[in-house]
């Protein structure tokens, strides 16, 4: 399924440029993807579309934070309190694993994920196969959430999400 999602991300840079599911399914099939993987990816993308349907994120000038508004209403969603703490359920801890939970925390601290986007990432990760979800797969999920909401991550974030750990030197 994740290979299909990467293909969609690479070929349709913005979520609104992606064709309808039936046409997308035919294109994916023509590129040789397995029918089961296509079905799973289309179902996952449908869930992503529903999760991000009313969400619009406007980044502040410094790029480190953003305002979440509800599309069509112009109303800002309530921001997360600075003293708020996300408590993960046992099911979330089991399915995401320590490495993915740590990465989500890192993205929040870096200002890449707002509280609302974090919840969409977690919801979509919970809908993904794997126990626990692999970190590389979570990175694809984060990319797809950004893709679906029309947010273009900055170059350093994109590098972190796209590059593997192999060949990196710790400083």
N, C-alpha and C positions, 0 to 999 in steps of 0.2 A: 504494500500500500504506500509506503513512504517514497519508493522510487517513482510512483505515479505522481505523488504530491510535488516532488522535486521537479519533475517534468512540467507540471502545470505552472509552478512558480517561475521556472526559467523561460517558459514560452508565452506566458501571459503576465507581464510584469505587474499589472494592477488587477485586482479582483473584478473590477467592472469591465475589464477587457476580455474576460473569460467567457466562452460561449455557453449556451444553455446546456444542462446536463446530458441530454440525448445526443446533441452534436458533439460535445466534449467526449462522451463515451465512444462515439464512432471514430473520432480522431485518435484517441488513445489506443483503440483496437487496431487501427491502421498502423500505428507505430509499434505494434507487436506486444503490448502489455497483456498479461493474463486476464481473462474475463473476471475471475474472482477478485483480483487486485483492483481492477477497474471498478467493480461494484462496491467494494469496501471503501475505496477512495471517494467515489461519488457520494456515498452515504455520509462519510466523514465531512466532505465539503458542504453537503446540505446542512449538516448540523452546525458547521462553522458559519454558514450564511445566516442561519437563524440566530445564532449567538451574537453576531455582529450587526444584525439588521438595523437596529436603532442607534448604533454607536458611531459617533464621530469624534475624533481626537484632534484638537488643535494644539500644536506645540508652542510653547512660549519662545520668545526671541533667543533665549540662551540655550534652547534645545534640551534642557535637562528635565523639564516638567511639562505637563500639558493639561488642558482642560477637556474633560469628557462632556460632550453635549449629546442630547437625544436628537437625532436627525428629524427634521421637519418641525420640531417644536422650538428649537433655539434655546431650550432650557438647559442650564448646566446641571450635571449630576452633582450630588453632594461629594465634595472631596474627602478623601480618607484623612482622618485625624493623624497628626504626627505621632501621637502616642498609641495609635491602633496597633494591634498585633494579630496576625492571621494564625489561627490554630487549625492545624490539619487533622482531619479525621483519621482513624486507623486505616480505613480503606484507601484514603489518599496517600498516606505514608507508605503503605504496602505497595500500591500500584506505581507510585512515582519514585520511591527509593530516595535514599539520603543524597545521592549525587545530584539528582534532578531538583530536589527541594532546595539544596544549597545553591544551585544555579539560578533558580527562580528568585531566591533571596538576593543574590548578586545583581541580577537584572533590575530588581526593585531599587536597591541601594544606588545603582548607577543611574537611575532615572529613566531606564529604558521601558520599564513596565509600570504603569499606574495601577492602582488597586483594581480598577475595573478590567483592565487588560489582563492582569494577573489571573483574575477569576475566569476569564474566557480561556486563557492558556490552560489552566488547571482543568476546566470542564472538558476541553478538547483532548487533553492528555488522558483524562479518565476514560474517554471514549476510544482511545487508541489501544491496539493490542500490545501485549508484552507485560510481564510481571517480573521485575519492575520495567518501566519504560526506559529505554536506553537514552543516554544523554544526547547522542547525535539525533535521535528521533525527537526529543524534546526541542532541540534547536530548530528542527524543521517545523514543528508546531508553532513555535514563537514566530518564525518567519512567515508562516501562513496566516497567523493572526494579524500581523502587521500588514501583510499583503491584502487581506480581506478588508481591513479598515482604511486602507489607502495611506498608511504611514510608511514613509521610506526611512528605514534606519540609517543613522549616519555611518560613515565608512568604517570606523573602528568597531562599532556594534556589528555591522554586517560581516566584517572580518572574523569576529569572535563567533558568530553564528554559523559561518560557512566553513571555516577552517577546522580541521581535526587537530588533535593534540600531538599527533606524531610529528617528529622533527622540530618541535618547539624546545627551546632551551629556557629553563627556569632561571630567573635572575634573582 
